[in-house]
């Protein structure tokens, strides 16, 4: 077996360019047999180019090789890492904008598990407001393999990584001309083309070029092209005469992705008539393009939901490696990213019966115009009156249209110097590193609510008051919009990170390895927050514009600085060539995303203690990687939504302590050449240990409750049949997700579910392969969110259950040509 290469230093370790090029050149085809040793004998290459087998590492690590990537056929990075033990993924938002959790750390997004590309963050603050890490990255044919480090060891060489890191390794230029082209179609009008070509230009200079382009309606068809765009990457590598290399690359990402949130359901396991849980969506081309007030209250701003999350960024990367002799080596990695994220999404806000909403509207209309005696719905697209009973499922939904435009720039540099020392007590590999990152961003939020019905691709409505003569008095809405500027914000942030770290890989004996590390991480933030005031925009025909936020022209400045320490110590001992054990303790931190400074909150989560230990067993027919972990989080910061005394949702800051403990298992069995079985999963006990206080409803104490949104149990079983001398492979997966809670009060349950996928690939010739994959084969209804923007502390009572289901059954087929 040719080993797929990964990086061993938790997070940053840069592969030498030459080594990674060899990996890309020798990587097996998607249908090739890979053995069943969990990759425990794969080479993990550190920034010092010291080959370390996965079997020898002193921390939990999962590697995903090219064959696994091909079989997963992921639409996004969340799909790709979903079966990693200890990591819980919600990929129901679409290709981007998804949530990732690590070992019970009680917050979503990529907040504790940064997404890296070749050892550097794809964006420094991958858990920021509307800058989710996966918005800056796409999985395509230029990806070689993945390394996922779980646990606090990653905090030493990575920025803000108490939960670990996901490190994607890209294909490098090769010394022989080679490439691949892949075309794919899917049953949601999905068309995609991937390609990657690499080869030599001179004896020392080689190139790689590739990317993808894709169009489709989206996994829930909104009536327009929901996903459109692609990614282009080109790289050059120069190999120095003596040793070392310089690799430079450019990546263009210009992609539009539809984003899905919760929909109303009959129950956590059933959709509504006309709104299927697996395929239904409230996003609709009919109200895809709307005119809303700008920051000055002028109705001249266009909001276009059909643009979805539109990322348009340019990324430049340089990786330098140079051995200097006598055990010295220098590595430097640099990245510059700039561009925009234009976020347009529809978020669930409230649901009521159509008659109940109308009754409440009448009260408000009568307060504005006492001569109003009744209220009616009118189709906002044509002005026709619609009976309350004629609204889909007799539901009136308040949906929030989020329009947020983010301008971003980020400069990152990570410099390391390594020295190997032979002593009387073994060999030390010392690495000193300096990490610098500076980013600035400007965010403009313009959010407005729209009134729709409870069916797939619904109509949108105005509500108007009538007098005794049936004449219109005043409207609650304006062109279907209500609650104009439910949120109007403009922020500018300027953030600088300076960090120093030191690691020592100490090979004490042939069997014993000790790893030590420390990091000092300093963050300085400053920025401005635009001030707003309420204004009446002056339209007498509606009350929708009576109380609208506008900018005053003034700004409030903020400044914040902090310095934090992280430590980690681990050891790995090989009892034999088959059995090894490891243990590690880490103390870590998380400097919270920039938006905490905007709204007030706990700016630093520190003194996070993480303990792990495990056993690795490696043979050809059976291998196992079992890890026990314990995490303590004394200073968890998050925002939550509560029901206030008037029944309206209120956002408040919360601080709590929590802990998690559990077991993670990876197993691989290949008893015969024709059959292979892989399994992974975890059981974790995740609880708040100190969560008491007082909110608008009075005192509360949720200590001992299960941490929200994450299951205690999840596992995945993945069998593969290798037929006709490995020319045909049939593979599948059954993934179980256990019960979760929406709210910290543990009153809203998200039931367990099992999702099944099935696929096959056929090596038609040595160069041509065909593959078909069906996801959610049995159309299982599984929820990843429920009432997600209400009821986190105390449930806001709603007429129908709202949840974000996983996608229904989808089928894709592809042809891949390798040369």
Secondary structure, DSSP 8 states (H G I E B T S, - for coil): -----EE-STTT----HHHHHHHHHH---TTS---SSTTTTSEEE-TT--EEEGGG-SSEEEEE-HHHHHHHT-SSHHHHHTTSTTEEEE-TT-SSS-EEEETT-S--TTSSSEEEETTEESSS-TEETTEEGGGG----TTEEEEEEEESGGGGTTSSS-TTEEEEEEE----SS-EEEEEEEEETTTEEEEEEEEEEESSSSEEEEEEEEEEEE-TTTT-SS--EEEEEEEEEEEEE-SSS-EEEEEEEEEEEEE-----EEESBTTB-BTTB-TTT--S--GGGSEEEEE-TTS-EEEEEEGGG-EEEEEEEEEEEEEEEEETTEEEEEEEEEEEEEEEEEEEEEEEEEEHHHHHHHHHHHHHHH-TT--EEEEEETTT--EE-GGGSGGGEEEEEEEEEEEEEEEEEEEEEEEEEEEEETTEEEEEEEEEEEEEEEEEEEEEEEEEEEESSTT--BEEEEEE-TTS-EEEES-BTTEEEEEEEEEEEEEEEEEEEEEEEEEEE-SSSEEEEEEEEEEEEEEEEEEEEEEEE----TTBSTTSSEEEEEEEEEEEEEEEEEEEEEEEEEEESSSSEEEEEEEEEEEEE--THHHHH----EEEEEEEEEEEEEEE-SSEEEEEEEEEEEEEEEEEEEEEE-TTS-EEEEEEEEEEEEEEEEEEEEEEEETTEEEEEEEEEEEEEEEE-EEEETTEEEE-TT-B-TT--SEEEEEEEEEEETTTTEEEEEEEEEE--EESSTTS-SEE--EEEEEEEEEEE-SSSEEEEEEEESTT----EEEESTTS-SSS----SSEEEEE----EEEEEEEEE-
